[in-house]
Amino acid sequence: MNRIILIGNGFDLAHGLKTGYTHFINSFWEDEKRKILSSLDKHDTHHNFIFDDEYIELKTNNKVKIINSLKESDSIGYKWFDKMISFRTKSFLFGNNDTSITTDIVIKNKFLERISEKYNLENWVNIEYEYYSALLECLNNDKAVSQLNEDFRFVQIALQIYLSEECKKLPPVNENIRRNIFSSLEENDLVLFLNFNYTRTLNSYTYGTRGTQTINIHGELDKPDNPIIFGYGDEIDENYSKLEKANNRSFLEYIKSIKYSLTTNYRDMLSFLELEDFEVYIMGLSCGSSDRTLLNTIFEHQKCKSIQIFFHQKDNVNDNYLETYINISRNFNSKKLLRSIVLPRPECVPLTP
């Protein structure tokens, strides 16, 4: 039986790479923090201080009492900026004088601010889902959707730059993962790696291996002929038709199913589905709604015979099997089919021990 292995960000994380959205957001704001503190050190006065770049504008009328105190903060990433924001207008008693101190910070990219605040509250964020939610809020407002797309485009570019730096070196092969990938294969079985990541981590497992095919379905870093696809992909959602009826192409600019037309990747995947019966291995992919259209096509295909979850073992007791199963269930129209082909927890194993 052929095998399709869905590779998601958890695959990179299992190799020690900091490729999650939360890693990216923290890194971005740490860079901004360093710029502010560097500018602060070069600033002579004790009072008015202004920092202004393409991302944020910060103003305060008392450098010493507010910003210097933040230099001692152990907060990282956006949490540091959140503390800064809490100082926007406060009164402090200096001697016998009640002095008003104001600090104002404006984040120019509103989508960046949205995902940063979401992460700050929940310690987790799905950027693509947040984009789709913001997109629906822009219905009947053409100016708003244009600005949203511009902000989203910046986030996409910044993410690519971050990942390119993070993934300059290929991590070594994890032998447990290798065994899981190639276990129980017969001589003539074919393996399709459907890679949802933009990184090259998978290359260590596929180089020189016969009977395997890799489709980087969402594109690759620094590969113009396979551009990055970053957006949302749930045509099944009841609100999707509202975007189509908006009669404004900007609403569909970052819909994945449309971006798939730029390469043959999606068609190549469909061709593999038609070859023979296949089983699905899920390795590090959350199976969230941002890829629902594609995953539904695979999971409910008549030749899909089983789906096995290689879950993340968080500690001695907890894992993410049930979380992944719930996400998978949302990609099925037929719940009867879901229960018949997704393997139960006792028949699944962790991606890494």
C-alpha positions as CSV (number, residue, x, y, z in Angstrom):
1,M,0.0,0.0,0.0
2,N,1.3,3.5,-0.9
3,R,1.9,6.0,1.9
4,I,1.3,9.8,2.1
5,I,3.2,11.4,4.9
6,L,2.0,14.9,5.9
7,I,4.8,16.9,7.3
8,G,4.0,20.0,9.5
9,N,5.8,22.4,11.7
10,G,5.9,19.9,14.6
11,F,8.4,17.9,12.4
12,D,10.8,20.9,12.5
13,L,10.2,21.5,16.2
14,A,11.1,17.8,16.8
15,H,14.5,18.6,15.3
16,G,15.1,21.5,17.6
17,L,14.3,24.2,15.1
18,K,12.5,27.4,16.3
19,T,10.1,27.6,13.4
20,G,6.8,28.2,15.1
21,Y,4.8,31.3,14.7
22,T,5.4,32.2,18.3
23,H,9.1,31.9,17.8
24,F,8.9,34.3,14.9
25,I,6.7,36.8,16.8
26,N,9.1,36.8,19.8
27,S,12.1,37.2,17.6
28,F,10.6,40.1,15.7
29,W,9.8,42.1,18.8
30,E,13.2,41.2,20.4
31,D,14.8,42.8,17.4
32,E,12.7,45.9,17.8
33,K,13.4,46.0,21.5
34,R,17.2,46.0,20.8
35,K,16.8,48.8,18.4
36,I,14.9,50.9,21.0
37,L,17.4,50.2,23.7
38,S,20.3,51.0,21.4
39,S,18.7,54.3,20.4
40,L,18.0,55.0,24.1
41,D,21.7,54.6,25.0
42,K,22.6,57.1,22.4
43,H,20.0,59.6,23.6
44,D,21.4,62.4,25.8
45,T,18.4,64.0,27.5
46,H,16.5,62.7,30.5
47,H,13.1,63.6,29.2
48,N,11.6,63.7,25.7
49,F,12.5,60.6,23.7
50,I,11.2,59.5,20.3
51,F,11.8,56.3,18.4
52,D,10.3,55.9,15.0
53,D,10.9,53.2,12.3
54,E,8.7,51.5,9.7
55,Y,7.0,49.3,12.3
56,I,6.4,51.4,15.4
57,E,6.5,54.9,16.8
58,L,7.3,55.5,20.5
59,K,7.2,58.8,22.3
60,T,7.7,59.6,26.0
61,N,8.3,62.9,28.0
62,N,10.4,61.2,30.6
63,K,13.0,58.8,29.4
64,V,14.6,58.1,32.8
65,K,11.5,57.1,34.8
66,I,9.9,54.9,32.2
67,I,12.1,53.5,29.5
68,N,15.1,53.0,31.7
69,S,13.0,51.0,34.1
70,L,12.1,48.8,31.2
71,K,15.7,48.1,30.5
72,E,15.7,46.0,33.7
73,S,12.6,44.1,32.7
74,D,13.1,40.3,32.1
75,S,10.1,40.3,29.7
76,I,10.8,39.1,26.2
77,G,9.3,39.8,22.8
78,Y,5.9,41.5,22.7
79,K,5.4,41.1,26.5
80,W,8.1,43.8,26.9
81,F,6.1,46.1,24.6
82,D,2.9,45.3,26.4
83,K,4.5,46.7,29.6
84,M,5.6,49.8,27.7
85,I,2.0,50.2,26.5
86,S,0.8,50.0,30.1
87,F,2.8,53.2,30.8
88,R,0.9,55.2,28.2
89,T,-0.4,57.8,30.7
90,K,0.5,57.7,34.4
91,S,1.1,60.2,37.2
92,F,4.1,59.9,39.5
93,L,5.0,61.9,42.6
94,F,8.5,63.5,42.4
95,G,9.2,65.3,45.7
96,N,6.1,67.4,46.3
97,N,5.1,67.7,42.6
98,D,2.5,65.6,40.9
99,T,4.0,65.2,37.5
100,S,2.2,63.7,34.5
101,I,4.3,61.3,32.5
102,T,3.1,60.1,29.2
103,T,4.4,57.3,27.0
104,D,2.7,56.6,23.7
105,I,3.4,53.7,21.4
106,V,1.8,53.1,18.0
107,I,2.2,49.8,16.1
108,K,1.9,50.8,12.5
109,N,1.1,47.4,11.1
110,K,-2.3,46.6,12.6
111,F,-2.3,42.9,11.6
112,L,1.1,42.5,13.3
113,E,-0.4,44.1,16.4
114,R,-3.4,41.8,16.2
115,I,-1.4,38.6,16.1
116,S,1.0,39.9,18.7
117,E,-1.7,40.7,21.2
118,K,-3.4,37.3,20.6
119,Y,-0.1,35.5,21.3
120,N,0.4,37.7,24.4
121,L,-3.0,36.6,25.8
122,E,-2.9,32.9,24.9
123,N,0.8,32.1,24.4
124,W,-0.1,30.7,21.0
125,V,-1.5,32.1,17.7
126,N,-2.4,30.8,14.3
127,I,-1.5,33.6,12.0
128,E,-3.4,32.2,9.0
129,Y,-6.6,31.8,10.9
130,E,-6.3,35.3,12.3
131,Y,-5.9,36.6,8.8
132,Y,-9.1,34.8,7.7
133,S,-11.0,36.3,10.6
134,A,-9.7,39.7,9.9
135,L,-10.6,39.2,6.2
136,L,-14.2,38.5,7.1
137,E,-14.3,41.7,9.2
138,C,-13.3,43.7,6.1
139,L,-16.4,42.7,4.1
140,N,-18.0,45.8,2.5
141,N,-14.9,47.8,3.2
142,D,-12.5,47.7,0.2
143,K,-10.1,50.1,1.7
144,A,-9.7,48.0,4.9
145,V,-9.0,44.8,3.0
146,S,-6.3,46.5,0.9
147,Q,-4.6,47.7,4.1
148,L,-5.0,44.2,5.7
149,N,-3.4,42.5,2.7
150,E,-0.5,45.0,2.8
151,D,0.1,44.3,6.5
152,F,-0.2,40.6,5.9
153,R,2.3,40.7,3.0
154,F,4.8,42.3,5.4
155,V,4.3,39.5,8.0
156,Q,4.8,36.9,5.2
157,I,8.1,38.5,4.1
158,A,9.3,38.9,7.7
159,L,8.5,35.3,8.4
160,Q,10.4,34.1,5.4
161,I,13.5,36.1,6.4
162,Y,13.3,34.7,9.9
163,L,13.0,31.1,8.8
164,S,15.8,31.5,6.3
165,E,18.1,32.6,9.1
166,E,16.8,29.9,11.5
167,C,17.2,27.1,9.0
168,K,20.6,27.7,7.5
169,K,21.9,24.3,8.6
170,L,20.1,21.0,8.2
171,P,19.6,19.2,11.5
172,P,20.8,15.6,11.8
173,V,18.4,12.7,11.0
174,N,16.4,11.4,14.0
175,E,16.6,7.6,13.7
176,N,13.3,7.1,15.5
177,I,11.5,9.3,13.0
178,R,13.3,7.5,10.1
179,R,12.1,4.2,11.4
180,N,8.5,5.5,11.7
181,I,8.6,6.9,8.2
182,F,9.8,3.7,6.4
183,S,8.3,1.0,8.7
184,S,6.3,-1.8,7.1
185,L,6.8,-0.7,3.5
186,E,6.8,-3.4,0.8
187,E,9.3,-3.3,-2.0
188,N,6.9,-1.7,-4.6
189,D,5.2,0.7,-2.2
190,L,5.5,4.4,-3.0
191,V,5.9,7.2,-0.5
192,L,4.8,10.7,-1.0
193,F,6.0,13.3,1.4
194,L,3.5,16.2,1.3
195,N,5.5,18.9,3.0
196,F,3.5,21.8,4.5
197,N,6.7,23.5,5.8
198,Y,8.8,26.0,3.9
199,T,12.1,24.5,5.3
200,R,14.5,21.9,4.1
201,T,14.5,19.6,7.2
202,L,12.8,16.8,5.3
203,N,15.7,16.6,2.7
204,S,17.8,14.7,5.2
205,Y,15.3,11.8,5.0
206,T,14.6,11.7,1.3
207,Y,18.0,12.3,-0.3
208,G,18.9,9.2,-2.4
209,T,15.9,7.2,-1.2
210,R,14.2,5.2,-4.0
211,G,10.4,5.1,-4.3
212,T,9.9,8.5,-2.6
213,Q,8.5,11.7,-3.9
214,T,8.4,15.1,-2.2
215,I,5.9,17.8,-2.9
216,N,6.5,21.1,-1.1
217,I,2.9,22.0,-1.3
218,H,3.3,25.5,0.3
219,G,6.4,26.4,-1.5
220,E,10.1,26.7,-0.4
221,L,12.3,29.3,1.0
222,D,14.4,31.1,-1.6
223,K,12.9,29.2,-4.5
224,P,11.2,31.6,-6.9
225,D,9.9,28.7,-9.0
226,N,8.0,27.4,-6.0
227,P,6.9,30.5,-4.2
228,I,5.7,30.6,-0.6
229,I,1.9,30.0,-0.2
230,F,0.8,31.7,3.0
231,G,-2.8,32.4,3.7
232,Y,-6.0,30.5,4.3
233,G,-7.5,27.4,2.6
234,D,-11.0,26.6,3.8
235,E,-13.5,26.8,0.9
236,I,-15.8,24.6,2.9
237,D,-16.4,27.2,5.5
238,E,-19.8,28.8,5.3
239,N,-18.4,32.3,5.2
240,Y,-16.1,31.6,2.2
241,S,-18.8,32.3,-0.3
242,K,-19.2,35.8,1.1
243,L,-15.6,36.5,0.1
244,E,-16.3,35.2,-3.4
245,K,-19.4,37.3,-3.7
246,A,-17.6,40.5,-2.6
247,N,-16.6,41.2,-6.3
248,N,-13.2,42.4,-5.1
249,R,-10.1,40.2,-6.0
250,S,-8.4,41.5,-2.9
251,F,-10.5,39.2,-0.7
252,L,-9.1,36.2,-2.6
253,E,-5.5,37.3,-2.9
254,Y,-4.2,35.0,-0.1
255,I,-6.6,32.1,-0.5
256,K,-4.4,28.9,-0.7
257,S,-6.5,27.1,-3.2
258,I,-6.1,29.9,-5.7
259,K,-2.3,30.2,-5.1
260,Y,-2.0,26.5,-5.8
261,S,-2.5,27.3,-9.5
262,L,0.9,28.9,-9.6
263,T,2.7,25.5,-9.7
264,T,1.8,21.9,-10.6
265,N,2.2,20.8,-6.9
266,Y,-1.5,20.3,-6.3
267,R,-2.1,18.5,-9.5
268,D,0.9,16.2,-8.8
269,M,-0.6,15.4,-5.4
270,L,-3.9,14.5,-7.0
271,S,-2.1,12.2,-9.5
272,F,-0.5,10.3,-6.6
273,L,-3.9,9.9,-4.9
274,E,-5.2,8.1,-8.0
275,L,-2.4,5.6,-8.3
276,E,-3.3,3.0,-5.6
277,D,-4.8,2.6,-2.2
278,F,-2.8,4.6,0.4
279,E,-2.4,5.2,4.1
280,V,-1.8,8.6,5.6
281,Y,0.9,9.3,8.3
282,I,0.6,12.6,10.1
283,M,3.9,13.9,11.4
284,G,3.8,17.3,13.1
285,L,0.8,18.7,11.2
286,S,-1.9,20.2,13.3
287,C,-4.5,19.6,10.5
288,G,-6.1,22.9,11.3
289,S,-8.8,24.6,9.3
290,S,-6.3,26.8,7.4
291,D,-5.7,23.7,5.1
292,R,-9.2,22.2,5.3
293,T,-9.9,22.1,1.6
294,L,-6.7,20.2,0.8
295,L,-6.9,17.8,3.7
296,N,-10.6,17.0,3.0
297,T,-9.5,16.0,-0.5
298,I,-7.0,13.5,0.9
299,F,-8.9,12.2,3.9
300,E,-12.2,11.5,2.1
301,H,-10.6,10.1,-1.0
302,Q,-12.0,6.7,-1.9
303,K,-8.4,5.2,-1.9
304,C,-7.5,6.5,1.6
305,K,-7.6,3.4,3.8
306,S,-6.2,4.6,7.2
307,I,-4.9,7.7,9.0
308,Q,-2.2,7.3,11.7
309,I,-1.3,10.2,14.0
310,F,2.3,10.4,15.2
311,F,1.5,12.6,18.2
312,H,3.7,14.9,20.2
313,Q,4.5,13.5,23.7
314,K,4.5,16.6,25.9
315,D,5.6,14.8,29.1
316,N,5.1,11.5,30.8
317,V,1.3,11.9,30.9
318,N,0.2,14.4,28.2
319,D,0.3,14.3,24.5
320,N,-1.6,16.1,21.6
321,Y,-3.3,13.0,20.1
322,L,-6.8,14.1,21.0
323,E,-6.1,17.7,19.9
324,T,-5.0,16.5,16.5
325,Y,-7.9,14.1,16.2
326,I,-10.4,16.9,16.9
327,N,-8.7,19.0,14.1
328,I,-8.8,16.0,11.7
329,S,-12.5,15.5,12.4
330,R,-13.2,19.1,11.2
331,N,-11.8,18.0,7.8
332,F,-14.4,15.2,7.4
333,N,-17.9,15.6,6.1
334,S,-18.6,12.0,6.9
335,K,-18.1,11.3,10.6
336,K,-18.8,7.6,10.0
337,L,-15.8,7.6,7.6
338,L,-13.7,9.5,10.2
339,R,-14.3,6.9,12.9
340,S,-13.5,4.0,10.5
341,I,-10.2,5.1,9.1
342,V,-8.5,7.3,11.8
343,L,-6.5,4.9,14.1
344,P,-7.3,5.1,17.8
345,R,-4.8,6.3,20.3
346,P,-3.6,2.8,21.4
347,E,-2.6,2.1,17.8
348,C,-0.6,5.3,17.4
349,V,2.9,6.2,18.6
350,P,4.8,9.5,19.4
351,L,6.8,11.1,16.6
352,T,9.8,11.1,18.9
353,P,10.1,9.1,22.2
